[in-house]
């Protein structure tokens, strides 16, 4: 049994060595995997940090654009109110303008009529004071003649 025992001991040593080697290799693999995992985690955290910075910058830019847009929309709303007010004012003025045009047309007709009257009056012959006196004398003479005729009672 001597040789078997020796062989058995040698086998135990061999398997213990293999087991130790496997443990060391496993430990080395774990340590290598741990270092790799730590490196990959550091790279991922760096990527995350970079992405967070980019995201923050984009968010700030988006917020800024939204604020500018909101300001412009308020300005548009204000301008729309002003335009509506101007439209109302224009309607009132246009209505007054129509009334004024109608009134102006009536006044122009009146002016034309009065101009014609003036022309008729201007075209009417005027008598001098001597002519008026002469006509009054003739009228008096005619009245006297009529009275005389009436007294004659010819009819």
C-alpha positions in Angstrom: 0.0 0.0 0.0 2.9 2.2 0.0 2.9 3.1 -3.6 -0.9 3.7 -3.6 -0.7 5.9 -0.6 2.1 7.9 -2.2 0.2 8.2 -5.4 -2.9 9.2 -3.5 -0.9 11.9 -1.6 0.6 13.1 -4.9 -2.9 13.2 -6.4 -4.2 15.2 -3.4 -1.2 17.6 -3.8 -1.9 17.9 -7.5 -5.6 18.5 -7.1 -4.9 20.9 -4.2 -2.5 22.8 -6.5 -5.0 22.8 -9.3 -7.6 24.0 -6.9 -5.3 26.7 -5.5 -4.4 27.6 -9.1 -8.1 27.8 -10.0 -8.8 29.9 -6.9 -5.9 32.2 -7.8 -7.0 32.3 -11.4 -10.6 33.0 -10.3 -9.3 35.6 -7.8 -7.2 37.1 -10.7 -10.2 37.0 -13.0 -12.4 38.5 -10.3 -9.7 41.2 -9.6 -9.4 41.8 -13.4 -13.1 41.8 -13.8 -13.4 44.2 -10.8 -10.8 46.5 -12.4 -12.6 46.3 -15.7 -15.9 46.9 -14.1 -14.5 49.9 -12.1 -13.0 51.3 -15.4 -16.3 50.8 -17.3 -18.2 52.4 -14.4 -15.9 55.4 -14.4 -16.3 55.7 -18.2 -20.1 55.4 -17.8 -20.1 58.0 -15.0 -18.0 60.3 -17.2 -20.5 59.8 -20.1 -23.3 60.4 -17.7 -21.7 63.6 -16.5 -21.1 64.8 -20.0 -24.6 63.9 -21.0 -26.0 65.6 -17.9 -24.1 68.8 -18.7 -25.4 68.7 -22.3 -28.9 67.9 -21.1 -28.7 70.8 -18.7 -27.5 73.2 -21.4 -30.3 72.0 -23.8 -32.9 72.4 -21.0 -31.7 75.9 -20.2 -31.8 76.8 -24.0 -35.3 75.3 -24.3 -36.5 77.2 -21.2 -35.0 80.4 -22.7 -36.7 79.8 -26.0 -39.9 79.1 -24.2 -39.6 82.3 -22.2 -38.9 84.3 -25.4 -41.8 82.7 -27.2 -44.1 83.4 -24.3 -43.0 87.0 -24.3 -43.6 87.2 -28.1 -47.0 85.6 -27.7 -47.9 88.3 -25.0 -46.7 90.9 -27.4 -48.8 89.4 -30.2 -51.9 89.3 -28.0 -51.3 93.0 -27.0 -50.8 93.9 -30.7 -54.0 92.0 -31.6 -55.9 94.0 -29.0 -54.5 97.2 -30.4 -55.4 96.2 -33.9 -59.0 95.4 -32.7 -59.2 98.8 -31.0 -58.0 100.5 -34.2 -60.5 98.5 -36.2 -63.3 99.7 -33.9 -62.0 103.3 -34.2 -61.8 103.0 -38.0 -65.4 101.7 -38.1 -66.6 104.7 -36.1 -64.6 107.1 -38.3 -65.8 105.4 -41.5 -69.4 105.8 -40.3 -68.8 109.4 -39.5 -67.1 109.8 -42.9 -70.2 108.4 -44.7 -72.5 110.8 -42.8 -70.1 113.6 -43.6 -70.1 112.7 -47.3 -73.9 112.6 -47.4 -74.1 116.0 -45.5 -71.5 117.5 -47.9 -73.5 116.3 -50.9 -76.6 118.1 -49.5 -74.6 121.2 -48.8 -73.1 121.2 -52.3 -76.7 121.0 -53.7 -77.7 123.9 -51.5 -74.7 125.9 -52.6 -75.5 125.1 -56.2 -79.2 126.2 -55.7 -78.2 129.4 -53.9 -75.6 130.1 -56.7 -78.4 129.8 -59.3 -80.6 132.1 -57.2 -77.7 134.6 -57.0 -77.2 134.4 -60.8 -80.9 135.0 -61.4 -80.9 138.0 -59.1 -77.7 139.3 -60.7 -79.3 138.9 -64.2 -82.4 140.8 -63.1 -82.0 144.3 -64.4 -81.5 147.0 -61.8 -83.1 150.4 -61.9 -81.3 153.5 -61.2 -82.7 155.9 -58.6 -83.8 158.2 -61.4 -85.6 155.3 -63.2 -87.3 154.4 -60.0 -88.5 157.9 -59.5 -89.7 158.1 -63.1 -91.5 154.8 -62.6 -93.2 156.0 -59.4 -94.3 159.1 -61.3 -95.7 157.0 -64.0 -97.4 154.8 -61.5 -99.0 157.8 -59.8 -100.1 159.1 -63.2 -101.6 155.8 -64.1 -103.4 155.7 -60.7 -104.8 159.2 -61.4 -105.9 158.2 -64.8 -107.6 155.2 -63.5 -109.4 157.2 -60.9 -110.6 159.6 -63.6 -111.7 156.8 -65.7 -113.6 155.3 -62.9 -115.3 158.6 -62.3 -116.5 158.7 -65.8 -118.3 155.5 -65.3 -118.0 154.2 -68.8 -119.1 150.8 -67.9 
